[in-house]
Amino acid sequence: MRERFRLVAKRNDNVCNFLEGGLAIGRSDNKLIYRHYATLYFVFCVDSSESELAVLDLIQVFVETLDNCFDNVCELDLIFNADKVRNIFAERVMGECSSGVILFFFFF
């Protein structure tokens, strides 16, 4: 997990939000797709069959839903309401994905 954070955090804001597979990501057919909002990184690890733009849209929907539930979501909301966040993730995101997705939260 720490290596994945380093890969994402060291990237400039003007580069794309996709990282193709490799040992640091898990498997060669996996990719990291992420968005950076204020102090939060939302990172999805998906297989090569997922559409990058669709996953970016899912991240946007997930963050908007969290903002509606927590009034400007922050790190503490995610930490102290982990069950609620997990339920939102299961209802909103997992229903729209075609294969296994792993979500990572990084706080910066």
Summary of the structure (lengths in Angstrom):
residues: 108
radius of gyration: 13.3
end to end distance: 14.0
largest distance: 38.1
contacts: 291
relative contact order: 0.19
helix: 44%
strand: 23%
